[in-house]
Amino acid sequence: MFTYNMLKNHDASFCVISTKEKAVKISTLCTLDNLTEHGVVFIKNSKYYKKLQEIFNTKTTSHNIGIIFQKSFFDGIASSVPSEILSKCSFYATVDSVDLALSRLSKLFFDEFLKNGNDLTDSRQTGTAVIDPTSSIAPNVFLGQGVKVGANVTIHSGCAILSNSMIGENTVLYPNVVIYRNVTIGKNCRVHGNTTIGSDGYGYNFFQGEHLKVWHWGGVRIADNVEIGSGTSIDQGTFSPTIIGEGTKIDNQVHLAHNCKIGKGVLITGQAGFSGSVTLGDYVAMGGCAQFAPGVVVGKYAQIGGIAGVTGDVPEGAIYAGHPARPLKEWLRATATLRKISSRSKDKEAS
């Protein structure tokens, strides 16, 4: 558990505005989508504040959640914040910059997270591995502390599975797959060679000539019957997991950034790229090299054309293409119009 003083030591601008008790317990940083007992969430603008209000108004939430506001934003809303909102948190505080606080404070919690594992000594030597006797593990495989391997799992040579990860029954890991800490892979999955699951997301905040890292420990949760192609990279979430739904199929050389939420039965083709916190509904399908901007939400059963650049939300069942991606018929009309204009210009130049 952490104290106010420990947070202030890492970010001097941290200032407690109100607290229910002097010695509040702080265990982790968390997100609005995954509130955790004794956790702390960050609110830097109206978007996140509205989401916080919705959660507190519609869900039964813990009273042991702390809130850290960006000072400039809080100063603008302080007089209008409903008392019942703030009464539901254990404390609320401000920092000069939420972005910088994320970098500074995440390192504190990440270092604590690192203590809960050992990835330098194979857990079969220390006796902390839990391996079903029906599983098959090739030579030159590393298992970190507390790794769990289910029945009839096959792990090929060169794989590394770091601390506190779990592999479900009948799953196959092909050569040189790397599984970072806190990753759960379900039953009947196949992960092809040279794929990495659970590496850090690409999160940095620029300050005084330096890119300050946002430290990640959220892990990855992969449901049953998922197949992941070779050379694919799936980043772990910051403070809550990246999620891959049941029956989803991921092609080769795909990148899924931190905190993506992929529904069930989704088809992700080769070289598709997903920025952080992208959400795909169930049974979305796409062509190769489709790209998705941060925070985009794609509705169920939508289809995305190859090489599309998805910069905004896509409705359920829609078919989008182009860059920026838009409804297919609209994009086809626009492309045809451009061709006509181009053809006329060439005719004028020729005459």
N, C-alpha and C positions, 0 to 999 in steps of 0.2 A: 504494500500500500504506500501511497505517496502523500505528501503534505503540501500545503500552500507554499511553504518556504522553499521546498524542492522545485516547484514550478517556477517560482520567482527567481531562483538561482539560475535557471536556464533562459528565462525571458524577464528582464528587469522591468518591463512595462506591465507585467501581470499585476492586476489590482482587484481584490475582492470587494464587491459592492455590497453584497448581502449574503449572509449564511445562517443556517438554522442552528449550527453548533460550531464550536471553535475547532474541534478536531475532526473534520470531515474526512472520510476514507475515500481515496481516489485510487482506483485499480488500473484503469486503462483509458485510452482515448477511443471513442466510438463514433459511429455515423448515425444520422437520423433514421436510416433504414434498419439499423441494427443496434438499438439502444441496449446498453449493458449495465447491469447493476454496478453501482459505484463508478460508472464511466463518465466521461466528459465529452460534450459535443461543442463544435464551433459554429457560430452564427456571424456571418460577415455582411449580409445584405438582406433585402426584403424577400428574395426568393427563398432562402433558407429559413427566415423567420416565419413566413407564411406556412411553410411545411411543418415547422415546430408547432405552430398554433393548431394546425389540423391534427397532428398526432396527439397533442394534449387534450384536444376537444373530443376526439372520437375513440381514443384507445385508453385502456387502463395501463398507465405507465408507472414505472417505479418512481418513488419520491427520492431516490438516491442518485439522481442524475445531475451533474453539474453542467453549467452553460458558460462558455467563454464567448463574449461578444467582441466584435471589432469596435473600439471606442468611438470612432467617428459615427458609426451607424447607431450605436446604443444612445449616444448623446441626442440624436435626432428623434428617437422613439421613446425615450425614458418616461416622458410624461404621459404617454398614451398606452403603455404596456398594461394589459389587464392584470390585476393582482392575482387572479386565479392561475395565470400562466406561471408567474414566478414563484407562487406558493408551491408548485408541484416539483420544484427542483431543490436539491440540497444546498446549492449555492449558485450565485452567478457573479461573474467577474468580467473585466475588460482587458484587452491588450491593444497596443497601438496598431498591430497588423496581424490578422488571423493567419495570413500566408506564412509570415516569418515565424509565428508561434508554432504552426504545424511543423516546420522544419526543426525548430529548436526543441520543442517538447517531445516530438516523436522519437528523437534519439534517446531521450531519457527512458521512455517506455520500451523501446526496442532493446536496449541493453538489458533490461529486466527480463524481457522475453527470451533473450539468448541464454539466460541462465538455466532455462527449463529444457535442456537438451545437451547432447554430446555428439558431435559429428566428426570427431577425430579418432574415435575408437569404435570398431564394429560392435553393435549391440549383441551379437551372438557370443562375443567374448565376455561382455559384462553381464549377460543374462537378462537383459531388459527387453529383448525382442520377443514377440509372440508370433510364432510361425506354425501354421497348420501342417501336420506331418504329410499331408497329401500334396503340398506345394512342391514345385521343382525350381531350384535356384542354381544357376550356373556358377562356375568359378569366376572370380574377379567381379563380384557384386558387393557393394557396401550398403549396410543397413545402419542408420543412426539410432540413437537412443529411443526406445519405446515404439519402434516400428511394428505394425501389425500386418501380417500377411495371411489372407484367408485361404480356404480350401481350394485345391486344384489351380492355384496361381502358378504361372510360368514367368520367371524373370531371367532374361538372357544376359550374357556376359557384358560387362562394362556399365551396367546400370548402377546408379547411386540413389538411394532413398534416404533423405535426411530425417531428423528426429520428429517423432510424434505424427508421422504420416501413416495412412492406412490403405491397403490394397484389398479390394473385395474379391470374393471367390470367382474362379474361372476367368480372371483377367490375365491378359498377356502383356508383358512389357518387353519390347524388342531391344536389340543391342543399343547401348549408350544412351538410354533414356535417363534423364536427371529429374528427380522429384525433390523439390525443396521441402522445408519444414511445413507442418500443419496443412498437408494436402490429403484429401480423402478421395479415393477413386472407387467407384461402385463395382457392382458385379458385372461380369460378362463384357468387360471393356477391352479394347485393343489399342495400345499406344505404340506407334511405329518409331523406328530408330532415329536417334539424334534429336528427339523432341525434349523440350524443357518445360516443366510445369511448376509454377510457384516462384519464378524469379521476380525480382522487384519491379514494380511499375516505374515508368519514366516520370518521376515527379521531382521538380526542382523549383526553388524560388530565388530570384536574382536579388542580391543585396550587396552594395558597396563592392562591385566588381567580382563577386563570387556567386556561384550557383550552389545554393544550400539544399541539400538533399531532404526529401520527405521520406522517412523510414517506414518500411512496410512489414507487417506481420499478420495480415488478415487471412492468408492462406487461399486455397482453392477447394471447391466442392464440386466433384464430378459425379453425376448420377449413373444409374445402371445403363448398360447397352450402348455406351458411347464409343465411337472409334475416332482416333486422332492420327492424322497422317504424319509423315516424317518431316523433320526440320521445322516443326511448328513450335511457337513459343506462347505460353499462356501465363500472364503475370498474375501474381497474387494481389489481393485487395490491400488497401492501405490498412484499415483497422477492422474491416469485415470482408468476407470472402468474395472472390470471383466465383461465379456459379455457371455450370454447364448442365443443361437439363437432360432428362432421360431420352435415350435414342437419338441424340444429335450426332451428326457425322461431319467431321472436320477434315478437310483435305490437307495436302502437303503445303508447307511454307506459309502458314497462316499466322498472323499475330493478333492475339487478344490481350488488350491492355487491362490495367487494374480495375477491379470492381465491375467488369462487364457482367450482365445477367442474360444468359442465353436460354431460351425456352426449350421445350421438348420437341424432338423430331425436326430440328433445324438442319438445313443443308448449307454448309459453309465451304465454298470452293477455293481452289488454290490461289495463294497470294492475296487473299482478302485481308484487309487491315482494319482493326477496330481501336479507336481511341478510348480513353478511360470512360467508364460508367455508361457505355452503350447498352441498351436493352433491346433484345430481339424477342418478339412474341413467339408462341408455339408455331412450328411448321413454316417459318420463314425460309425462303430459298433465294439463292443469288448466283450470279455468274462470276467468273474469275476476276480477280483484281478489284472487286468492289471495295470502296473505302468509306469509313463511317466517322463522322466528326464527334467530338466529345459530347456525351450526354444525350445523343440521339436515341429516340424511341421508335422502334419499328413494330407496327401492329401485327397480330396473328395473320398467318397465311399470305402475308405480303410477298412480292417477288421483286428482286432488285437486279437490274441488268448488269452485265459484265462491264468493268472499268467505270462503273457509276461512282460519282462522288456525292454521298448522302450527307447533306449539311443541315437538314431539318427533319422533323418527325415525319413518319410515313404512316398513313391510316391503315387500319386493318383491311386486308384483302386487296390493297392497291398494288399496281404494277408501275414501278418507277425505273427510269433510265436517264443517262446523260450526266453532265457535270456543269453546274450543280444538278443533282437528280431531281426530276419532276415527273408528273404522270406521263406514261409512255406515249399516249397519243399527242399530248402537248409537245413533247420532245421531238417526235417524228415530224409534226407540222413545222416546228421551228427549224429543224434541220433541212426540210424540203424548201422552206422559204429562203434560207441562207444560200442554198444551192442555186435557186433561181436568181437571186440578186448577184451572186458571183458570176453566173453564166451571162447575165446581161452586161455586167462590167467588162467581161472578156470580149463580148461581141462589139461593144462600143470601141474598145481599144483596137480591135482588129480592123474596124471600118475607118 
